[in-house]
Amino acid sequence: MGCMNVCPVQAITTEYYSDGHRGISVNPDVCIECGACERVCPVVNGSAYGKNTLDSEYYAGWATKQDIRRRGATSGIFGALAERVISEGGYVAGAVMEEMACRYIISNKYEDIERMQGSKYTSSDPGCIYKEIRSKLSEGREVLFCGLPCHVAGLLEYLPARMRENLTTVDIICGGVSSPSLIRRYAEHVGDMEDIISFRDKSSGWKPTGFRYSLKYIDKDSNVVDTSAKGRNLITDGFACELTDRYSCYDCRFSFTHRKSDLTIGDLWGDTEFKDQHFNGVSGIIAHSEKGREQLAKAGIELHPITPERLLCNNYRIFNGKSIKGRFPERRWLAYALHHLSYDSLLKIYGSDLKPIRLLWIPFTVYRLLSFRFAEFLNKRRGKQLLKQIGSKKY
Ligand SMILES: Cc1cc2nc3c(=O)[nH]c(=O)nc-3n(C[C@H](O)[C@H](O)[C@H](O)COP(=O)(O)OP(=O)(O)OC[C@H]3O[C@@H](n4cnc5c(N)ncnc54)[C@H](O)[C@@H]3O)c2cc1C
């Protein structure tokens, strides 16, 4: 959406495609063909967001303040960085849920950090956030932006280099974003959902082998509804299946070990060293720049240097943006399925809700098992090859 932010005549707007993802639309009657949109687009202009080398520094870490850490998707690294920036008069930009959609806001209020914290497992809309960040930077304010790697790349291309001095960018490790239509179909199914308050739960502890999704929403009477006891749901299980991602997520151009962002944050999957810290969450952190290292040092974060292998060997998505699932028939038929299938059928296909096994669904269940195994096999093979090329000592 850098193009929409930069367009001098507002010829570019967004629209929803039939698979539920948002894209751009150009009004040819208004467009003056100045080319600004193409120059700022990190995909069209072909600028590389990073490279697969071992030039960055790797840490395990967590926020030292318990409330910030508890609210964080992993261990509240963003929350701790944001608190420091706001305490010194700066602004932070991050993603929040509003009216069942995920969008970026910029704020200098502590209470908004809480809304930004936590993973929103759906596509986020940058809207006009790049313009708003530019305006704060031109007032001489410090700004922290945390979001998806593609959105950080968009921001960096949009901003002139001279304006980046007071800006710190943090990207999250991202395995792809699911279609916002999953939220729409789930809302129609339950009938009383007003907004989502959480997608992921740490109440029974973070685990280095994975975590529990937990969809909590506010209903029309303002009650909090916890859906975790109700079996699978199309929102979080749909996200986990990775069959409704944006097509670009299956060939992500922003997955690298060394990036233009200042910091990359994610889960330290597979950790065995900080067992006493697991319950509250342990982050894997990559510092790509001096500014990133300074930000970590100034914020309330406990840091432990680790070898790159500790993070990379358990989190291939950091450097492998490719996935074969984009070619699966389920993904190809997503637009049709979203508009014609019942909620229960959608949940079976896109949320893998295959139990109890019904006779009619047996061929599909077999296909699902085999196709997911194949995707996993290819992912591991490519991950190992890339690790070897990167120069990792372990694969
Ligand atoms: C779509 C998605 C895919 C992910 N895939 C992986 C993965 O493959 N491997 C892995 O290790 N971790 C993954 N994560 C988890 C992510 O790594 C954690 O959110 C990250 O560790 C931050 O944790 P924290 O506790 O430090 O941050 P918190 O303090 O909880 O802050 C979370 C930050 O993430 C941003 N954010 C949350 N959701 C979105 C969104 N939809 N769009 C843009 N920004 C958002 C918020 O703005 C906030 O700045 C994914 C998260 C998302 C949202």
The ligand as an SDF file (V2000), in Angstrom:
LIG
                    3D

 53 58  0  0  0  0  0  0  0  0999 V2000
    0.3990  -13.4680   10.7430 C   0  0  0  0  0  0  0  0  0  0  0  0
    1.4390  -13.9120   11.7200 C   0  0  0  0  0  0  0  0  0  0  0  0
    2.2860  -14.9670   11.4010 C   0  0  0  0  0  0  0  0  0  0  0  0
    3.2760  -15.3880   12.3040 C   0  0  0  0  0  0  0  0  0  0  0  0
    4.1390  -16.4040   11.9560 N   0  0  0  0  0  0  0  0  0  0  0  0
    5.1510  -16.7360   12.7970 C   0  0  0  0  0  0  0  0  0  0  0  0
    6.1230  -17.7180   12.4480 C   0  0  0  0  0  0  0  0  0  0  0  0
    6.0470  -18.3170   11.3670 O   0  0  0  0  0  0  0  0  0  0  0  0
    7.1440  -17.9960   13.3260 N   0  0  0  0  0  0  0  0  0  0  0  0
    7.2480  -17.3310   14.5150 C   0  0  0  0  0  0  0  0  0  0  0  0
    8.2040  -17.5610   15.2560 O   0  0  0  0  0  0  0  0  0  0  0  0
    6.3190  -16.4190   14.8910 N   0  0  0  0  0  0  0  0  0  0  0  0
    5.2830  -16.0970   14.0690 C   0  0  0  0  0  0  0  0  0  0  0  0
    4.3460  -15.1640   14.4450 N   0  0  0  0  0  0  0  0  0  0  0  0
    4.3430  -14.6650   15.8200 C   0  0  0  0  0  0  0  0  0  0  0  0
    5.1570  -13.4330   15.9400 C   0  0  0  0  0  0  0  0  0  0  0  0
    6.4440  -13.8850   15.7770 O   0  0  0  0  0  0  0  0  0  0  0  0
    4.9440  -12.8030   17.3080 C   0  0  0  0  0  0  0  0  0  0  0  0
    3.9070  -11.9630   17.1840 O   0  0  0  0  0  0  0  0  0  0  0  0
    6.1820  -12.0430   17.6580 C   0  0  0  0  0  0  0  0  0  0  0  0
    7.0060  -12.9740   18.2570 O   0  0  0  0  0  0  0  0  0  0  0  0
    5.9300  -10.8740   18.5400 C   0  0  0  0  0  0  0  0  0  0  0  0
    5.8260  -11.3100   19.8590 O   0  0  0  0  0  0  0  0  0  0  0  0
    6.0490  -10.2920   21.0560 P   0  0  0  0  0  0  0  0  0  0  0  0
    5.4720  -10.9340   22.2740 O   0  0  0  0  0  0  0  0  0  0  0  0
    7.4330   -9.8030   21.1110 O   0  0  0  0  0  0  0  0  0  0  0  0
    5.2040   -9.0370   20.5590 O   0  0  0  0  0  0  0  0  0  0  0  0
    3.9490   -8.3160   21.1810 P   0  0  0  0  0  0  0  0  0  0  0  0
    4.3960   -7.4160   22.2690 O   0  0  0  0  0  0  0  0  0  0  0  0
    2.8590   -9.2630   21.4110 O   0  0  0  0  0  0  0  0  0  0  0  0
    3.5600   -7.4180   19.8960 O   0  0  0  0  0  0  0  0  0  0  0  0
    3.0680   -8.0150   18.7210 C   0  0  0  0  0  0  0  0  0  0  0  0
    3.4350   -7.1390   17.5590 C   0  0  0  0  0  0  0  0  0  0  0  0
    3.0650   -7.8160   16.3790 O   0  0  0  0  0  0  0  0  0  0  0  0
    2.2970   -6.9480   15.5610 C   0  0  0  0  0  0  0  0  0  0  0  0
    1.2590   -7.7520   14.8890 N   0  0  0  0  0  0  0  0  0  0  0  0
    0.4740   -8.7050   15.4120 C   0  0  0  0  0  0  0  0  0  0  0  0
   -0.3340   -9.1970   14.4820 N   0  0  0  0  0  0  0  0  0  0  0  0
   -0.0660   -8.5380   13.3380 C   0  0  0  0  0  0  0  0  0  0  0  0
   -0.5840   -8.5760   12.0270 C   0  0  0  0  0  0  0  0  0  0  0  0
   -1.5590   -9.4120   11.6540 N   0  0  0  0  0  0  0  0  0  0  0  0
   -0.0540   -7.7250   11.1040 N   0  0  0  0  0  0  0  0  0  0  0  0
    0.9150   -6.8780   11.4390 C   0  0  0  0  0  0  0  0  0  0  0  0
    1.4530   -6.7870   12.6600 N   0  0  0  0  0  0  0  0  0  0  0  0
    0.9530   -7.6010   13.5990 C   0  0  0  0  0  0  0  0  0  0  0  0
    1.6660   -5.9330   16.5010 C   0  0  0  0  0  0  0  0  0  0  0  0
    1.5100   -4.7100   15.8460 O   0  0  0  0  0  0  0  0  0  0  0  0
    2.7280   -5.8060   17.5840 C   0  0  0  0  0  0  0  0  0  0  0  0
    3.5960   -4.7870   17.2030 O   0  0  0  0  0  0  0  0  0  0  0  0
    3.3780  -14.7370   13.5600 C   0  0  0  0  0  0  0  0  0  0  0  0
    2.5120  -13.6840   13.8700 C   0  0  0  0  0  0  0  0  0  0  0  0
    1.5620  -13.2540   12.9620 C   0  0  0  0  0  0  0  0  0  0  0  0
    0.6650  -12.0800   13.3170 C   0  0  0  0  0  0  0  0  0  0  0  0
  1  2  1  0
  2  3  1  0
  2 52  2  0
  3  4  2  0
  4  5  1  0
  4 50  1  0
  5  6  2  0
  6  7  1  0
  6 13  1  0
  7  8  2  0
  7  9  1  0
  9 10  1  0
 10 11  2  0
 10 12  1  0
 12 13  2  0
 13 14  1  0
 14 15  1  0
 14 50  1  0
 15 16  1  0
 16 17  1  0
 16 18  1  0
 18 19  1  0
 18 20  1  0
 20 21  1  0
 20 22  1  0
 22 23  1  0
 23 24  1  0
 24 25  2  0
 24 26  1  0
 24 27  1  0
 27 28  1  0
 28 29  2  0
 28 30  1  0
 28 31  1  0
 31 32  1  0
 32 33  1  0
 33 34  1  0
 33 48  1  0
 34 35  1  0
 35 36  1  0
 35 46  1  0
 36 37  1  0
 36 45  1  0
 37 38  2  0
 38 39  1  0
 39 40  1  0
 39 45  2  0
 40 41  1  0
 40 42  2  0
 42 43  1  0
 43 44  2  0
 44 45  1  0
 46 47  1  0
 46 48  1  0
 48 49  1  0
 50 51  2  0
 51 52  1  0
 52 53  1  0
M  END
$$$$
